[in-house]
Amino acid sequence: MRAIGLTLLAVAMFTGSAAAQTWKAGAAKANITPDHAMWMAGYAARDKPAQGKMTELWAKALALEDPAGKRAVLITLDVVGIDRALSVSVCDKLHKKHGLDRSQIAINCSHTHSGPVVNRNLRPMHEYSLDKQQQELIHQYADKLERSIQTVVEQALGKLAPAKLAWGNGRTDFAVNRRENKANDVPKLREAAQLKGPSDHDLPVLAVKDDSGKLLAVATGYACHATVLDGYEWSGDYPGFYQIEMEKAHPGAIALFWAGCGADQNPLPRRSQELAEKYGKQLATAADAVLSGPLTPITGKLSTSYREIPLAFAQLPTRDDLVAQTKDTNKYIAMRAKMLLEEIDSGKPLSPTYPYPVQLWRLGNDLDWFFLGGEVVVDFALRTKSEQHGVKTWLAGYSNDVMAYIPSRRVLTEGGYEGGGAMVYYGQPTIWSEQVENQIMDEINRQAAAK
C-alpha cells in the first residue's frame, strides 16, 4: 500500500508540474466590414465612397497566458491604421474590464488600402474634404470598430485553454524596395536578380496548437505594404487573401496577419485581384511550410513592456508659416495648416515631440517581439535583428498608433515620400529630427536589456 501511495504521489506531482508549465491561448474574430458606402482610406486620389466588396475585413484577437498567469492580447485589424485617441480608448476599456495593463495589449493594423477611413487617422486627407454625411459615417464606424475590438478580445480571453506554442521562420520575396526600383522594371530586375535596396523577406510564424496537436491559431508577419489593390471594393488586400487561404487549409483555426516594417516596400507587380490572391497564397504556402517543419517550442514565461518616448520633430513652423501654408496650391498642405492653426487657436501649441510607442513581448526564453508605432521603414528591422538575435527578434510596424512614416536616418536624409513628404497627410507639423532612428533604437535596446 505504501508503494501504491508513493506512486500516486509521484503521478500527482508530475501532473501538477506539467500543469504549472502549461501555456493557455484563445482566439476569436469579428467581421468589421462597413455596412455603408463610406470613404476608403489610403489613397488621396479616390473621389467616391466604396462601391462593393471583394473580401470581408476582420478584427482578430489572440490571447496568451503563460504558466504563471501573465496575459497578453494581440489584436490585428484589417484597416490602414488607427490614431492615438482610438488606441488609448480601446486600451483604457480593456484595462478596466479585464485588468490588462498597456504593455499587455498590442494592436497591429494590416495597412490595407482597401479599408475604411478610421477616426482621425490621416486626418488632413479626409477631415476637411468630405461632407458631413461621410464624416458622420467615419465617426460611427470608429465607434463600431471599438466595440468589435472589445467583443473579440473578451471572446478570446473567454476561450483561454491549455495550448502549445511554437515558432518558426520562413521566407517569401514579393516585397520590393519601392524607393530603389521602378515598378515597371521589377519583373525584369527580379528575373535578372538585380533588384536594389534593402528588404526583409523573413516570415515569422507563431503556431498555437491544442493538446492533440490541432492548430488553433497562427500569427504570421511580413514587411510589405498592403497596396496591391487601389479600387473601390472593400478588401483585406494580400493579407486578407493570406488569411482566407490559411483558414481554408486549417479548418477551425484563426489566421492572424501582422504587418512588419515594410513602409518602403511594395508588392510588385500589383494592381489586380489576381495578384492580390497570388501574393496571399504565396504567403500562406510559405507559412504552411514553416508549420510542417520543425518548430521551436515556447517555454518559460511571458514578459511585456511598453513605453512612449518623446520622438523629436525638426524645427517647427511658426504661426506665420502656417498662415502662409493655408494658401498653398497643394490642398493637403493647406488643410494641414488649417488643422494646426485651429489647434493653436484653441490653446494647444505645437509640440516639439510626439509620444511614440515602443513595446516588447518576450515569449518564453529567447523570442523577442517588438511592436513599433507608425509606418516603419525596413532599416529598423534589419538593424534590430543584427543588434539583437536575428530571426529570434520579430518586428511589427503599424502598431498601437499609426501617426506617420518612421524613417531611418538614411531615408530621412535622402528625403522623398517616406523621408518627409508623407508627414503632410498625417497632419504632423514638420519632418522628424535626424535623431529619430537613434531615439527608437535606444529604446528598443533598453527594453531588450531590461527583460
Summary of the structure (lengths in Angstrom):
residues: 451
radius of gyration: 22.5
end to end distance: 48.2
largest distance: 93.6
contacts: 1562
relative contact order: 0.14
helix: 39%
strand: 26%
